[in-house]
Amino acid sequence: MLRTEESKLTSWYFEIDRRLLGYVLALIVISVICMISAGSVAAERIGQQWDYYIIKAIPFYIFGVIFLLASSALSKKWVLRISWLNVIVGLCLLLVTLVFPHPIKGSDRFVHLLGFNIMPADIMKPGFIIITAWFLSKMRDKFGDGMFLSRAAWQFKWWSWWPYLAVFVPALLIIFRHPDLGTSILYLAVLCAMLFIAGLPLKVIPIMVAAGLGLLTVAFFTMSHVHNRIISFFTGKGDTYQVDQSIESIQNGGLFGQGDSSFVKQSLPDAHTDFIFAAIAEDAGAILACGLIVFLMLVLRRLILNATSARDNFVFYATGGAAALFGTQVCINLMSTLHLFAPKGMTLPFISYGGSSLLSFCLLFGMILALVREDKWK
């Protein structure tokens, strides 16, 4: 006898992009394995038990999976509601960093809440992507191809560029002020990618490049750590200890890794966060480390395929924005680890230790899965 009705769970299972969901869950499993190794070394360096970081990370893994699965079952309406809530919470926490900051390594980008260090700039990423995509789709519906350059799109009205700028420009200024140049660059790069996806004329590229160079110039002359890192990157002088240890750790791993014999990572700063890829390469070897890169690229490819096959502009922009965020952050982290880019203190998505980053990516990917599911089947 054929079934004429399906439960919501059955519908969700057959409508969801199971391949993308499987990729994300696999990355979380890989992260747990890597944290047991890299996290134990980082814990011992600060005089803690070997399982200090993995125990701290377990609640985030649990809630991350819950966020991923629960948000993937949402409707478009609820995705938007949660995204607005996410942006509001993120903005409020950013304001808290101005009044009651929790400095870590010279940056005021954290808030200490309920015993955890929370990074508002990470928390707000899902809302930023979804709300930007929603806004661009509404602007496209109202102004068509003139959404960027027409005078009407820049008038002081509710449906114009000014309300959007009023929400996110202050947020970016606070992030830049922390100082957190890396996250500022990430947000701006993702925004530029989403604007070009939405049809921004190519003649605007020189203006945006000039603006980016201007931001970097201001940071170079006003932020000592940015100045020192850029000088060290181009001259090899100054404090290059982090990247030197990172390269040595990768080289020591060889093709097949050192396993329990790994020793360079023991003196590698942030082996469980910013430089976790170097620790993975020393433990597992270059072959498996390259396999991880390929796996990350498969996730990016899946996002791009979902974006290009979307029927709704909103889903197209949102999925494209998620791909831009994921791909850019992966590239910045790996390039910093390999000394192809000045260190930026940025996590490797889903892999590095960091509750704020893990939860935000799980929420974002869950909402993208929900939007793709509804776009494809509803």
C-alpha positions in Angstrom: 0.0 0.0 0.0 1.4 3.4 -1.0 1.8 6.1 1.5 -0.3 9.2 0.7 0.9 11.3 3.6 4.4 12.0 4.8 5.4 13.1 8.3 7.3 16.4 8.6 10.5 14.5 9.5 10.2 12.3 6.4 9.6 15.4 4.2 12.6 17.1 5.8 14.8 14.1 5.1 13.9 13.8 1.5 13.9 17.5 0.7 17.1 18.6 2.5 20.4 18.7 0.7 21.7 15.6 2.5 25.1 15.9 0.9 25.8 19.3 2.2 24.4 18.3 5.6 26.6 15.3 5.7 29.6 17.4 4.8 29.0 19.7 7.7 28.4 16.9 10.2 31.6 15.2 9.0 33.6 18.5 9.5 32.3 18.6 13.1 33.4 15.0 13.7 36.9 15.9 12.2 37.0 18.9 14.5 36.4 16.8 17.6 39.2 14.4 16.6 41.6 17.4 16.0 40.6 19.0 19.2 41.6 15.9 21.2 45.1 16.2 19.7 45.8 19.9 19.3 43.6 20.9 22.2 45.6 18.7 24.6 48.8 20.4 23.7 47.3 23.9 24.1 45.9 22.9 27.5 49.2 21.6 28.8 50.9 24.8 27.7 48.7 26.7 30.2 49.0 24.2 33.0 45.6 22.5 32.5 44.7 18.8 32.1 44.9 17.5 28.6 41.1 17.4 28.1 40.6 21.0 29.2 39.6 22.4 25.8 37.7 19.4 24.6 35.5 19.4 27.7 34.9 23.2 27.2 34.0 22.6 23.5 31.6 19.7 24.0 28.6 22.0 24.9 29.3 24.0 21.7 29.4 20.9 19.6 26.1 19.7 21.0 24.4 23.1 20.6 26.0 23.5 17.2 24.4 20.3 15.9 21.1 21.3 17.4 21.3 24.7 15.8 22.2 23.1 12.4 19.4 20.5 12.4 16.7 22.7 14.0 17.3 25.7 11.7 17.4 23.5 8.6 13.7 22.7 9.2 12.6 26.3 9.4 10.5 28.2 6.8 11.7 31.2 5.0 9.7 33.4 7.3 11.3 32.0 10.4 14.7 32.2 8.9 14.2 35.9 8.5 12.9 36.4 12.0 15.8 34.5 13.5 18.2 36.5 11.3 16.8 39.8 12.5 17.1 38.6 16.1 20.6 37.5 15.4 21.5 40.9 14.1 19.9 42.7 17.0 21.7 40.5 19.6 25.0 40.9 17.7 24.6 44.7 17.6 23.8 44.8 21.3 26.8 42.7 22.2 29.0 44.9 20.0 27.8 47.9 22.0 28.7 46.0 25.2 32.3 45.7 23.9 32.5 49.5 23.9 31.4 49.8 27.6 32.4 46.5 29.2 34.9 44.9 26.9 36.7 41.6 27.8 40.2 42.1 26.3 42.0 39.1 24.9 45.5 39.5 23.3 45.1 43.3 23.1 41.7 43.2 21.4 38.3 44.3 22.9 36.3 42.1 20.6 35.0 39.7 23.3 32.2 39.7 25.8 32.4 37.5 28.9 28.9 36.1 29.4 27.7 33.1 31.5 31.3 31.9 31.9 32.1 32.0 28.2 34.1 34.4 26.0 31.7 35.4 23.2 32.8 37.2 20.0 29.9 39.4 18.8 31.4 39.8 15.3 31.3 36.0 14.9 27.8 35.7 16.4 26.4 38.2 13.9 27.6 36.6 10.7 24.5 34.5 9.9 22.2 37.5 10.4 24.5 39.7 8.3 24.4 37.2 5.4 20.7 36.5 5.4 19.5 40.1 6.0 21.9 41.4 3.4 20.5 38.9 0.9 16.9 39.7 1.8 17.6 43.5 1.5 19.3 43.0 -1.9 16.4 40.9 -3.2 13.9 43.6 -2.1 16.0 46.3 -3.7 16.1 44.3 -6.9 12.4 43.9 -6.9 11.8 47.7 -6.4 14.6 49.3 -8.5 15.7 46.5 -10.9 19.0 47.1 -12.6 19.1 50.6 -11.2 19.3 49.4 -7.6 22.9 50.6 -7.2 23.3 53.8 -9.2 19.8 55.3 -9.6 19.1 58.4 -7.7 15.8 57.0 -6.3 17.7 54.1 -4.6 19.7 56.7 -2.7 16.9 59.0 -1.5 16.2 59.2 2.2 13.3 56.7 2.2 12.6 53.4 3.9 13.4 51.4 0.8 16.8 52.8 -0.1 20.4 52.1 0.8 20.4 54.3 3.9 18.5 52.0 6.3 20.8 49.2 5.5 23.9 51.3 5.9 22.5 52.7 9.2 22.4 49.2 10.6 25.7 47.7 9.4 28.1 50.6 9.0 28.2 51.3 12.8 28.7 47.6 13.4 31.7 47.5 11.1 33.2 50.6 12.6 33.0 49.0 16.1 34.6 45.8 14.8 37.4 47.9 13.2 37.8 49.8 16.4 38.3 46.7 18.6 40.8 46.5 16.8 40.0 43.6 14.5 41.2 44.3 11.0 40.9 40.6 9.9 37.1 40.4 10.7 36.6 43.9 9.2 38.2 42.7 6.0 36.2 39.5 6.0 32.8 41.4 6.4 33.7 43.8 3.6 35.0 41.1 1.3 31.7 39.1 1.8 29.6 42.3 1.3 31.5 43.1 -1.9 31.0 39.5 -3.2 27.2 39.7 -2.5 27.0 43.1 -4.2 28.6 41.7 -7.3 26.4 38.6 -7.2 23.5 41.1 -7.2 24.8 42.8 -10.3 27.0 45.7 -9.1 28.5 47.3 -12.2 32.1 46.4 -12.8 33.1 50.1 -13.1 32.6 50.4 -9.4 35.5 47.9 -8.7 38.2 50.6 -8.7 36.3 52.6 -6.1 35.9 49.6 -3.9 39.6 48.6 -4.3 40.6 52.2 -3.4 38.3 52.1 -0.3 39.9 48.7 0.8 43.4 50.1 0.3 42.4 53.2 2.3 41.2 51.1 5.2 44.4 49.0 5.1 46.5 52.2 5.1 44.6 53.6 8.1 45.1 50.4 10.0 48.8 50.3 9.1 49.4 53.7 10.5 47.1 53.6 13.5 47.3 50.0 14.7 50.7 48.9 16.0 50.0 45.1 15.7 48.8 45.5 12.1 51.9 47.6 11.3 54.2 45.0 12.9 52.6 42.0 11.2 52.7 43.6 7.7 56.4 44.7 8.2 57.2 41.2 9.4 55.4 39.5 6.5 57.2 41.5 3.8 60.6 41.8 5.4 60.9 38.7 7.6 62.0 40.8 10.5 60.3 41.3 13.8 58.1 38.8 15.6 57.6 35.9 13.1 57.6 33.2 15.8 54.0 32.1 15.1 54.4 31.6 11.4 57.9 30.1 11.8 56.5 27.5 14.2 53.6 26.9 11.9 55.8 26.2 8.9 58.1 24.0 10.9 55.2 22.0 12.3 53.9 21.3 8.7 57.4 20.4 7.5 57.9 18.0 10.5 54.7 16.2 9.6 56.0 15.0 6.2 53.7 13.1 4.0 52.3 10.7 6.6 52.5 12.6 9.8 54.3 12.0 13.1 51.2 11.0 15.2 52.2 10.7 18.9 55.7 11.7 18.0 54.7 15.2 17.0 56.7 17.7 19.0 56.8 21.1 17.1 53.1 21.7 17.8 53.8 21.7 21.5 55.4 25.1 21.1 53.0 26.3 18.4 50.8 29.2 19.7 47.1 28.8 19.1 47.6 25.3 17.9 43.9 24.6 18.6 42.5 27.8 17.0 44.2 29.9 14.4 47.0 27.4 13.5 45.1 24.1 13.9 45.8 23.2 10.3 49.5 23.2 11.0 48.9 20.9 14.0 46.8 18.6 11.8 49.5 18.5 9.1 52.1 17.5 11.7 49.9 14.8 13.3 48.4 13.3 10.1 50.8 14.4 7.4 50.5 16.4 4.2 48.4 13.9 2.4 45.5 13.9 4.9 45.9 17.6 5.4 45.5 18.2 1.7 42.5 15.8 1.9 41.0 18.2 4.5 41.4 21.1 2.0 39.7 19.1 -0.7 36.9 18.3 1.7 36.5 22.0 2.5 36.4 22.8 -1.2 33.6 20.2 -1.7 31.6 22.1 0.9 32.2 25.4 -1.0 31.4 23.7 -4.3 28.1 22.4 -2.9 27.2 25.9 -1.7 27.9 27.4 -5.2 25.9 24.7 -6.9 22.9 25.4 -4.6 23.3 29.1 -5.3 23.4 28.8 -9.1 20.4 26.5 -9.2 18.2 28.8 -6.9 15.0 30.1 -8.4 14.5 32.9 -5.9 17.0 35.9 -5.9 16.9 35.9 -2.1 18.1 32.3 -1.9 20.6 33.0 -4.6 22.1 35.9 -2.7 22.0 34.2 0.7 23.7 31.0 -0.6 26.2 32.9 -2.6 27.0 35.0 0.5 27.4 31.9 2.6 29.8 30.5 0.0 31.8 33.8 0.0 32.0 33.9 3.8 33.0 30.2 4.1 35.5 30.3 1.2 37.1 33.6 2.2 37.6 32.6 5.9 39.1 29.2 4.8 41.5 31.0 2.5 42.6 33.6 5.1 43.2 31.0 7.7 45.1 28.7 5.4 47.1 31.5 3.9 48.1 32.8 7.4 49.1 29.3 8.4 51.3 28.8 5.3 52.8 32.3 5.7 51.1 33.5 2.4 49.2 36.2 4.3 49.9 38.2 7.5 48.3 36.4 10.6 44.7 37.6 11.2 43.6 35.6 14.2 40.8 33.9 12.2 39.5 30.4 12.8 39.2 27.6 10.3 35.4 27.1 9.9 34.0 24.1 11.8 37.5 22.9 12.6 39.1 25.4 15.0 38.2 25.7 18.7 35.9 28.6 19.2 32.3 28.4 20.4 31.2 31.7 18.7 32.5 30.6 15.3 31.1 27.1 15.5 27.6 28.1 16.6 27.4 30.9 14.0 28.5 28.6 11.1 26.1 25.9 12.2 23.2 28.4 12.4 24.1 29.9 9.0 24.4 26.5 7.2 21.2 25.3 8.8 19.3 28.4 7.6 20.9 28.0 4.1 19.7 24.4 4.1 16.2 25.5 5.0 16.2 28.2 2.3 17.5 25.8 -0.4 15.0 23.1 0.7 12.0 25.5 0.4 13.2 27.0 -2.8 13.6 23.6 -4.4 10.4 21.9 -3.1 7.8 24.5 -2.1 
